[in-house]
């Protein structure tokens, strides 16, 4: 089971977003049969089976094991991932294109970059998984408090200079290209 799966297909996204199917996916972090799931979620086994077949058709659940009970075979399924993210590509092929946004300081540009990141990393994860390799990535995530807009601007200038210096020192034209995205946004205030 993957940690996170990026859903690229619109029909698969619709299947995963259906409330009943989303609940079943959540339950299938622990493998279960249709009968076992039906008991846990309080839905008729036949209805659970119907939804499981749709999820399995889109690769969102997979066979974990088969158990034989007399002449009956019980299929035990599990979710293909612990969680799912829907790629903007599931909405449209040109969804969240950062090149379509001229204002690189706008929230729209940041969202478009995040969408591209989901699309690209999702595709790379699928390719790496198919070849049995790990995807070489690294991530930095931190919080910082700015007292003023001037402090934020000074930080942005210093960070830009540092990144440009690092890129100049470590870039090789014949090396494997990587995309570096650095973003900053105010934290979402949680409801108290």
C-alpha distance (Angstrom), angle and dihedral (degrees) to the residues before:
residue distance angle dihedral
X1 . . .
X2 3.79 . .
X3 3.80 120.9 .
X4 3.81 93.5 -130.4
X5 3.80 130.0 6.1
X6 3.79 122.4 -161.6
X7 3.80 111.6 -141.4
X8 3.83 111.1 -145.8
X9 3.81 100.6 170.0
X10 3.83 119.0 85.1
X11 3.81 93.9 -145.2
X12 3.82 91.9 49.2
X13 3.82 89.2 48.3
X14 3.80 90.6 52.1
X15 3.81 89.7 49.7
X16 3.82 92.1 50.2
X17 3.82 92.9 46.1
X18 3.80 95.0 52.4
X19 3.84 103.7 111.7
X20 3.82 95.7 -128.3
X21 3.80 93.2 44.3
X22 3.80 92.4 45.4
X23 3.81 88.7 53.7
X24 3.81 91.1 49.5
X25 3.81 90.7 49.6
X26 3.80 89.0 52.5
X27 3.78 91.1 50.8
X28 3.80 92.9 46.9
X29 3.79 93.6 68.0
X30 3.81 77.8 95.2
X31 3.83 110.3 49.6
X32 3.80 114.7 -110.2
X33 3.78 142.9 162.4
X34 3.80 123.4 -117.2
X35 3.80 89.3 -104.0
X36 3.80 92.3 50.7
X37 3.79 91.9 47.1
X38 3.80 91.9 47.5
X39 3.80 89.9 57.0
X40 3.82 92.8 46.7
X41 3.80 96.9 48.1
X42 3.81 99.6 32.2
X43 3.81 96.4 -121.7
X44 3.81 126.0 126.9
X45 3.80 113.1 -91.7
X46 3.82 91.9 -124.0
X47 3.81 90.8 55.5
X48 3.82 91.3 46.7
X49 3.81 89.0 50.1
X50 3.81 90.7 51.8
X51 3.81 91.8 52.8
X52 3.81 93.0 43.4
X53 3.81 91.1 54.4
X54 3.81 90.0 53.3
X55 3.81 91.6 48.6
X56 3.80 91.6 46.7
X57 3.83 91.2 49.7
X58 3.82 88.3 59.8
X59 3.81 94.5 45.3
X60 3.81 93.5 -111.9
X61 3.80 93.3 121.3
X62 3.78 127.8 31.6
X63 3.77 138.2 -166.1
X64 3.79 111.6 -89.2
X65 3.81 98.3 177.5
X66 3.78 144.4 -31.5
X67 3.79 120.8 -125.0
X68 3.77 121.8 -160.9
X69 3.81 118.8 -144.3
X70 3.78 108.1 178.5
X71 3.80 105.7 -60.5
X72 3.81 93.7 -16.3
X73 3.81 125.6 91.2
X74 3.78 115.5 -152.3
X75 3.81 114.4 -155.0
X76 3.81 114.8 -145.2
X77 3.80 112.8 -158.4
X78 3.78 134.7 -171.9
X79 3.79 134.5 -169.7
X80 3.80 114.2 -93.1
X81 3.83 88.9 -131.1
X82 3.79 139.7 19.1
X83 3.82 88.7 -124.2
X84 3.78 139.6 4.1
X85 3.80 135.6 -140.0
X86 3.79 121.7 -164.1
X87 3.80 112.0 -134.5
X88 3.79 119.0 -136.0
X89 3.82 84.6 -122.6
X90 3.81 87.2 72.3
X91 3.81 87.1 65.6
X92 3.81 97.5 44.5
X93 3.78 138.8 -24.9
X94 3.80 91.4 -113.6
X95 3.80 96.0 41.9
X96 3.79 117.3 139.6
X97 3.80 96.9 3.8
X98 3.83 107.8 175.5
X99 3.82 90.1 -160.7
X100 3.82 88.4 65.8
X101 3.83 91.4 62.3
X102 3.79 116.5 77.2
X103 3.82 96.6 -173.5
X104 3.81 104.7 77.1
X105 3.81 90.6 -176.0
X106 3.82 94.0 58.0
X107 3.78 128.5 104.6
X108 3.82 87.6 -124.7
X109 3.79 90.7 60.8
X110 3.81 91.2 49.0
X111 3.82 91.0 50.7
X112 3.81 90.4 48.0
X113 3.83 90.3 51.2
X114 3.81 90.6 49.0
X115 3.79 89.6 50.1
X116 3.79 91.7 50.5
X117 3.81 89.1 48.3
X118 3.82 91.0 54.0
X119 3.82 91.4 47.1
X120 3.80 95.7 47.4
X121 3.79 98.6 41.4
X122 3.82 90.7 44.3
X123 3.82 90.2 55.2
X124 3.81 91.9 45.5
X125 3.82 92.1 49.6
X126 3.82 90.9 52.2
X127 3.83 91.4 49.6
X128 3.80 92.8 46.3
X129 3.81 91.1 48.1
X130 3.80 92.1 49.2
X131 3.80 90.7 53.0
X132 3.81 94.1 42.2
X133 3.79 93.3 -116.5
X134 3.78 133.2 127.1
X135 3.78 118.5 -116.5
X136 3.82 110.8 -120.5
X137 3.82 106.6 -133.2
X138 3.77 138.0 140.7
X139 3.78 131.3 -161.1
X140 3.77 135.2 -165.1
X141 3.80 117.7 -161.7
X142 3.78 121.8 173.2
X143 3.79 142.6 142.9
X144 3.77 126.8 -122.6
X145 3.78 132.0 -179.6
X146 3.82 121.6 -140.3
X147 3.81 120.4 -160.9
X148 3.79 92.9 -156.7
X149 3.79 145.4 3.4
X150 3.81 87.2 -103.2
X151 3.82 90.8 56.7
X152 3.82 89.5 49.3
X153 3.82 91.4 49.5
X154 3.83 92.1 48.0
X155 3.82 89.9 50.5
X156 3.82 90.6 49.6
X157 3.81 90.3 51.3
X158 3.83 92.7 48.4
X159 3.81 92.4 45.6
X160 3.81 91.7 48.8
X161 3.80 91.6 50.9
X162 3.81 92.1 47.4
X163 3.82 93.5 48.3
X164 3.81 92.7 46.7
X165 3.82 89.6 50.0
X166 3.83 92.5 48.6
X167 3.79 92.0 46.1
X168 3.80 91.3 50.5
X169 3.82 91.6 50.1
X170 3.81 97.5 45.4
X171 3.81 104.2 32.3
X172 3.81 118.5 107.9
X173 3.79 119.9 -176.3
X174 3.81 90.1 -142.9
X175 3.83 93.9 47.7
X176 3.78 128.2 102.3
X177 3.82 106.8 -84.7
X178 3.80 118.5 -120.2
X179 3.80 128.8 -171.9
X180 3.81 115.3 -129.8
X181 3.80 116.6 -161.9
X182 3.78 120.8 -178.1
X183 3.77 116.7 -175.8
X184 3.76 137.1 173.9
X185 3.77 129.4 -168.6
X186 3.80 135.7 157.8
X187 3.79 113.3 -88.1
X188 3.78 116.0 -104.7
X189 3.78 109.0 -109.0
X190 3.77 109.5 -125.3
X191 3.80 118.1 -135.1
X192 3.79 109.7 -103.2
